[in-house]
Amino acid sequence: MRVKFQKVKTEHNILSEFIKFLFEIEKDPNIVRIIPGRISRQQKWSSQLIFRITTPTSSGFKCIMSKGSTAQELFVICSLENVEEVKKNILLNVEKYLIKH
């Protein structure tokens, strides 16, 4: 299934559980581009969707999306003066789209 994103580069597959979430965060006008990495296997396993903001980069920051034993890096490109605002917006969307209440 091919999905039409505006700012998400779709060179690699995207973990399907995160597609609605990515559609929502790409609406942030401060985000220039979202680049998902390859899907990989990890040793730890969780049935929950997990999203973590991990590392600053020279053009924004890196995140990790995971479910079960699969994980995917996500690079968010934005201007450095907007990094904190973009992170805050993303975390609000994590609560809205990924955490089951």
C-alpha positions in Angstrom: 0.0 0.0 0.0 1.5 3.3 -1.1 0.5 6.4 0.9 0.8 9.9 -0.3 2.7 12.0 2.2 3.7 15.7 1.8 6.8 15.8 3.9 7.6 12.1 4.6 10.1 10.6 2.3 8.9 7.1 1.4 12.1 5.4 0.2 11.7 2.7 2.8 8.6 1.0 4.1 7.0 2.6 7.2 5.7 0.6 10.2 2.0 0.6 9.4 0.9 1.4 13.0 2.6 4.8 12.7 1.1 6.0 9.4 -1.7 8.1 10.9 0.7 9.6 13.4 3.1 10.6 10.6 0.3 12.1 8.6 -0.5 14.3 11.6 3.0 15.4 12.5 3.8 16.3 9.0 1.2 19.1 9.2 3.6 21.0 11.5 4.8 24.0 9.4 8.1 24.0 11.3 9.0 20.5 9.9 10.8 20.6 6.6 11.1 16.9 6.0 10.6 13.5 7.8 12.9 10.7 6.7 12.2 7.1 7.9 15.1 4.7 8.0 15.0 1.0 7.3 12.9 -1.3 9.5 15.1 -3.4 11.7 14.8 -6.1 14.3 15.5 -5.5 18.0 16.0 -8.0 20.8 13.6 -6.4 23.3 9.9 -7.0 22.6 6.8 -5.0 23.5 3.2 -5.2 22.3 2.9 -1.4 22.8 3.7 1.2 20.2 6.8 3.0 21.4 8.0 6.4 20.2 11.2 8.0 21.5 13.0 11.2 20.6 16.6 10.2 21.0 19.4 12.3 19.5 19.9 15.8 18.2 21.3 16.0 14.7 22.8 18.9 12.7 19.5 19.4 10.9 16.9 18.5 13.6 16.7 15.2 15.6 16.4 11.5 15.5 13.5 9.4 16.8 12.8 5.7 17.2 9.4 4.1 16.4 8.9 0.5 17.5 6.3 -2.3 18.0 7.0 -5.9 18.9 10.5 -6.7 17.8 10.6 -4.2 14.9 12.0 -0.7 15.1 12.5 2.1 12.7 14.6 5.3 12.9 12.9 8.5 12.0 14.8 11.7 11.2 12.9 15.0 11.6 14.4 17.9 9.7 13.6 21.4 10.9 15.3 24.7 11.6 17.4 24.5 14.8 15.5 27.4 16.4 12.2 25.4 16.1 13.5 22.1 17.5 11.9 22.4 20.9 8.5 23.5 19.5 8.5 20.6 17.0 9.4 18.1 19.7 6.6 19.4 21.9 4.1 19.1 19.0 5.3 15.6 18.2 4.9 14.5 21.9 1.3 15.8 21.9 0.6 13.7 18.9 2.2 10.7 20.5 -0.4 11.0 23.3 -3.2 11.5 20.8 -2.4 8.8 18.3 -0.1 6.2 19.9 -1.1 5.9 23.6 -4.2 3.9 24.2 -6.3 5.4 27.0 
